[in-house]
Structures are given as C-alpha cells and as structure tokens.
Amino acid sequence: MGNRLSKIYTRTGDDGSTGLGDGTRTAKDSARVAAYGSVDELNSVLGLLLAAPGLPDAIAAQLTRIQHTLFDLGGELCIPGTALIEQSDVDWLEQTLDGHNAALPPLRDFILPGGGPAAATCHLARTVCRRAEREVVTLARAEGVRGEPLRYLNRLSDLLFVLARVLARAHGAGEVLWRHRHRRA
C-alpha cells in the first residue's frame, strides 16, 4: 500500500480538488470522484447492514467479502488505468445470488422496502448500489471504464434485492408487497 496518512487533514482539498490514487488532482465533483464516492457510501451502508441484529452468519460473511471487493472497486475507480475487479468476482456474485434465489418463491408482485431492520437496510444498500452503477456508467462515457466494474455493480444490486427478500423472511416480518392503487383497501 502507498503512503499512510499520519495526519488526517492536509488542506490540499481546500480549493475543491482532491488527489487520485495516481497522484493527479481532479475536482471533487468530477464523475470519477462521484463514482468512487458512491461505492464508498455503498460500503458504509453494508457496514450498517452488518450491524443489524440477527443477521445470519453466512450472509454476514458474504457481505464482508463484498465490502473487501468494494474497496478494490473504489481503488480501481480512484486510480485511472488500474484493473482490480475480475470476472471471477462477478461469477461469485452470480453463484451467491443463484443460491439464495433458489430457496425463494417466485416473485409475483413488486416489493416495497421494509420487512424488518436488516431487510430494509439491504434495500437501502440496493438503491445506493444502483446509483453507484449509474455514476460509473457516466464515468465510462467520459473517460472509459472496464466492463468488470459495471457488471459487478449490476449483479450486486440484484444480489442485494434477493438478500432483502431472504432477510425479510428470516426476520419473520415477511415481504411488504406493493398494492396497486386500485387494490388498496
């Protein structure tokens, strides 16, 4: 790993710029910073999910693995030209998703975010993941991004949706199904 910060504030960003991992500086509101910032936010939401009471150990281990990979993804986005996310990371998400989804009944209705603290937090993580994906797409249009990070975020949002369903059922609250306005009581 590169330099470690012994002093948290540096004053170098007071002008609205920030340093990228390769040493170059860019605006704090650039597409690149927005993209890796949302990946960081997603990682924080996963930390909140990991703190939820009653989270099954197997899911906690999977989420921790994802957090480590998200750090790699943030590094790839922060250091232009770096490749840290691999197809094997995407494949693992797909296998994990398939394993959880196999135990769920078919989805026949839209689901509202809810279903207990862990499931609701998982839905929040899913929406932050979708935003991160959109911001990486924006970055890809401007500067180019490899396909693996985009595929990773796309599969991760799918996995988070499925995990929210699993967690709602595990919590006992069940899924909160959307009722079209014509079916509301």
C-alpha positions as CSV (number, residue, x, y, z in Angstrom):
1,M,0.0,0.0,0.0
2,G,1.2,3.6,-0.7
3,N,1.6,6.4,1.8
4,R,-0.3,6.2,5.0
5,L,-1.8,9.3,6.5
6,S,-0.4,10.2,9.8
7,K,-2.3,13.5,9.7
8,I,-5.9,13.4,8.6
9,Y,-6.3,16.9,7.3
10,T,-3.9,18.1,4.6
11,R,-5.5,21.3,3.4
12,T,-4.8,20.3,-0.2
13,G,-8.5,19.9,-0.9
14,D,-9.5,23.4,0.3
15,D,-9.6,24.5,-3.3
16,G,-12.2,22.0,-4.3
17,S,-9.8,19.4,-5.7
18,T,-8.8,16.0,-4.5
19,G,-5.9,13.7,-5.2
20,L,-6.5,10.5,-7.2
21,G,-4.6,7.3,-6.4
22,D,-2.1,8.0,-9.2
23,G,-1.2,11.4,-7.7
24,T,-3.1,13.6,-10.2
25,R,-5.6,16.1,-8.9
26,T,-9.2,16.4,-10.0
27,A,-12.3,18.3,-9.0
28,K,-14.2,16.9,-6.0
29,D,-17.4,16.9,-8.1
30,S,-15.9,15.1,-11.1
31,A,-17.6,12.0,-12.4
32,R,-14.7,9.8,-11.2
33,V,-15.0,11.1,-7.6
34,A,-18.8,10.8,-7.7
35,A,-18.4,7.2,-8.8
36,Y,-16.0,6.0,-6.2
37,G,-17.7,8.1,-3.6
38,S,-21.0,6.2,-4.2
39,V,-19.1,2.9,-4.0
40,D,-17.7,4.1,-0.6
41,E,-21.2,5.1,0.5
42,L,-22.5,1.6,-0.5
43,N,-19.7,0.0,1.6
44,S,-20.8,2.1,4.5
45,V,-24.5,1.0,4.1
46,L,-23.3,-2.6,4.0
47,G,-21.5,-1.9,7.3
48,L,-24.8,-0.7,8.7
49,L,-26.5,-3.9,7.5
50,L,-23.7,-5.9,9.1
51,A,-24.6,-4.2,12.4
52,A,-28.3,-5.3,12.1
53,P,-29.3,-7.7,14.9
54,G,-30.0,-11.3,13.9
55,L,-28.1,-11.2,10.6
56,P,-27.3,-14.9,9.7
57,D,-23.6,-15.7,9.9
58,A,-23.4,-16.9,6.3
59,I,-24.9,-13.7,4.9
60,A,-22.6,-11.7,7.2
61,A,-19.6,-13.5,5.7
62,Q,-20.8,-12.8,2.2
63,L,-21.4,-9.1,2.9
64,T,-17.9,-8.8,4.4
65,R,-16.4,-10.4,1.3
66,I,-18.4,-7.9,-0.8
67,Q,-17.1,-5.0,1.4
68,H,-13.5,-6.0,0.6
69,T,-14.3,-6.2,-3.1
70,L,-15.9,-2.8,-3.0
71,F,-12.7,-1.4,-1.6
72,D,-10.9,-2.9,-4.6
73,L,-13.6,-1.4,-6.9
74,G,-13.1,2.0,-5.3
75,G,-9.4,1.6,-5.8
76,E,-9.9,0.8,-9.5
77,L,-12.0,3.9,-9.9
78,C,-9.6,6.1,-8.0
79,I,-6.5,5.1,-9.9
80,P,-7.2,5.5,-13.6
81,G,-5.9,2.6,-15.7
82,T,-5.9,0.1,-12.8
83,A,-7.7,-3.2,-13.0
84,L,-8.7,-4.8,-9.7
85,I,-12.2,-6.3,-10.3
86,E,-12.1,-9.6,-12.2
87,Q,-14.7,-11.6,-13.9
88,S,-14.3,-14.2,-11.1
89,D,-15.7,-11.5,-8.7
90,V,-18.8,-11.2,-10.9
91,D,-19.1,-15.0,-11.2
92,W,-19.1,-15.3,-7.4
93,L,-21.9,-12.8,-7.1
94,E,-23.9,-14.8,-9.6
95,Q,-23.4,-18.1,-7.8
96,T,-24.2,-16.5,-4.5
97,L,-27.3,-14.9,-5.9
98,D,-28.5,-18.2,-7.5
99,G,-28.0,-20.0,-4.2
100,H,-30.2,-17.5,-2.3
101,N,-32.8,-17.1,-5.1
102,A,-33.3,-20.9,-5.4
103,A,-34.9,-21.0,-1.9
104,L,-37.3,-18.2,-2.6
105,P,-40.8,-18.4,-4.1
106,P,-41.3,-16.9,-7.5
107,L,-41.8,-13.1,-7.4
108,R,-45.3,-12.2,-8.5
109,D,-45.6,-8.6,-7.1
110,F,-43.3,-5.6,-6.6
111,I,-41.9,-5.4,-3.1
112,L,-41.7,-2.3,-1.0
113,P,-38.6,-1.6,1.0
114,G,-39.2,-2.9,4.5
115,G,-39.5,-6.4,6.1
116,G,-37.5,-5.7,9.2
117,P,-34.4,-3.7,10.0
118,A,-31.9,-5.9,8.1
119,A,-34.1,-6.2,5.0
120,A,-34.9,-2.5,4.9
121,T,-31.2,-1.7,5.2
122,C,-30.5,-4.2,2.4
123,H,-33.0,-2.3,0.2
124,L,-31.2,0.9,1.0
125,A,-27.9,-0.7,0.0
126,R,-29.5,-1.9,-3.2
127,T,-30.6,1.7,-4.1
128,V,-27.1,3.1,-3.3
129,C,-25.6,0.3,-5.5
130,R,-27.9,1.3,-8.4
131,R,-26.8,4.9,-8.0
132,A,-23.1,3.9,-7.9
133,E,-23.7,1.9,-11.1
134,R,-25.3,4.9,-12.8
135,E,-22.4,7.1,-11.8
136,V,-19.9,4.5,-13.1
137,V,-21.8,4.5,-16.4
138,T,-21.5,8.3,-16.5
139,L,-17.7,8.0,-15.9
140,A,-17.4,5.3,-18.5
141,R,-19.0,7.6,-21.1
142,A,-16.5,10.4,-20.3
143,E,-13.2,8.5,-19.6
144,G,-13.8,4.8,-20.2
145,V,-14.2,2.1,-17.5
146,R,-13.6,-1.6,-18.0
147,G,-16.7,-3.8,-18.1
148,E,-16.0,-5.8,-15.0
149,P,-16.8,-2.9,-12.5
150,L,-20.1,-2.3,-14.3
151,R,-21.1,-6.0,-14.3
152,Y,-20.1,-6.3,-10.7
153,L,-22.3,-3.4,-9.6
154,N,-25.2,-4.7,-11.7
155,R,-25.0,-8.2,-10.2
156,L,-24.5,-6.8,-6.7
157,S,-27.7,-4.8,-6.9
158,D,-29.5,-7.9,-7.9
159,L,-28.0,-9.9,-5.1
160,L,-28.9,-7.2,-2.6
161,F,-32.5,-7.4,-3.8
162,V,-32.6,-11.1,-3.3
163,L,-30.9,-10.8,0.1
164,A,-33.5,-8.3,1.2
165,R,-36.2,-10.9,0.4
166,V,-34.3,-13.6,2.3
167,L,-33.8,-11.3,5.3
168,A,-37.4,-10.2,5.4
169,R,-38.4,-13.9,5.6
170,A,-35.7,-14.7,8.2
171,H,-36.8,-11.8,10.3
172,G,-40.4,-13.0,10.3
173,A,-41.8,-9.8,9.1
174,G,-42.2,-11.1,5.5
175,E,-42.0,-9.1,2.4
176,V,-44.1,-6.0,2.0
177,L,-45.9,-6.3,-1.3
178,W,-46.9,-3.3,-3.3
179,R,-50.6,-3.0,-3.9
180,H,-51.7,-1.1,-6.9
181,R,-53.9,1.9,-6.1
182,H,-57.0,0.1,-7.4
183,R,-56.3,-2.8,-5.0
184,R,-55.6,-0.8,-1.8
185,A,-58.1,-1.2,1.0
